[in-house]
Amino acid sequence: MQKTAIVTGSTSGIGEAIARSLAQAGCKVMLNGFGSPDAIETLRREIATSSKCEVAYSAADLTRPDDIEQLFEDTTSKLGPVDILVNNAGVQHVSPIESFPTAKWDQILALNLSAAFHTTRLAFPGMKSAAWGRIINIASAHALVASPFKSAYVAAKHGLLGLTRASALEGAAFGVRVNAICPGYVKTPLVENQIADTAKARNLSEEAVIRDVILAAQPTRQFVRTEDIAALAVFLISDAAAQINGAALPIDGGWTAQ
Ligand code: NAD
């Protein structure tokens, strides 16, 4: 599939796995996210070499609308018009609401929700005129249910699901499909930090947080793997998924079935 894809937050975790899988499926990929320049260049080359597809990188800070506009300009000039957009960049902060830092609230809303509005508004014109486009929003089980101490994250992810549904309706007649993947717990740096934060907030050991808080939520008692989410993303860009639109697709070991 000779398409051009942006995967935000793809220097780590779920986004990295999705970027790898889209390149393996034949897409040109724009990587984005933070990290050491050397490690990112190594990742970019490795994906490009193994997939034989063009892979570029943008350091855009997705909390900044101007940077997001630059990301689209850079992608279009280096790789061509954007056919596939994966809104994946996200951060978490765990704290009781009364002491939740207001700057963290603003950051989480900007990155986990508003960035997807800006990328979607910039992607839509090209996708509509091409009569084909796929947007995949990496939401969360927390787009469907809440947990304590994650007010900003839960609010942003519920909002992201609302944006998914509204933009799915707007794109439907123009060949554009917009869906949300709602993962349960995946052992990435984001969750590793959260284990430490939750241990502090609930006064538990980290082992107890994994056993009694994190995996207790997932009936399979197993973490979701990044490659499982990437495989679902590849399915969502296939022709077989053309009638999946505005969906919230849990991949959470049964968490939200409870
Ligand atoms: P991660 O920490 O491994 O990766 C986050 C990525 O976002 C990194 O590449 C990082 O550099 C990038 N990033 C952070 N701030 C950024 C900014 N301002 N601009 C651009 N990029 C930025 O996390 P992950 O677990 O792979 O999470 C990816 C997405 O999946 C997030 O939206 C997260 O909410 C969601 N998610 C994760 C889990 C989980 O259990 N790990 C579960 C459900 C949903």
Residues whose N, C-alpha, C, O or C-beta is under 5 A from the ligand:
A	BS01	NAD	G9 S10 T11 S12 G13 I14 G15 N32 G33 F34 A60 D61 L62 T63 N88 A89 G90 I138 A139 S140 A141 P183 G184 Y185 V186 T188 P189 L190 V191
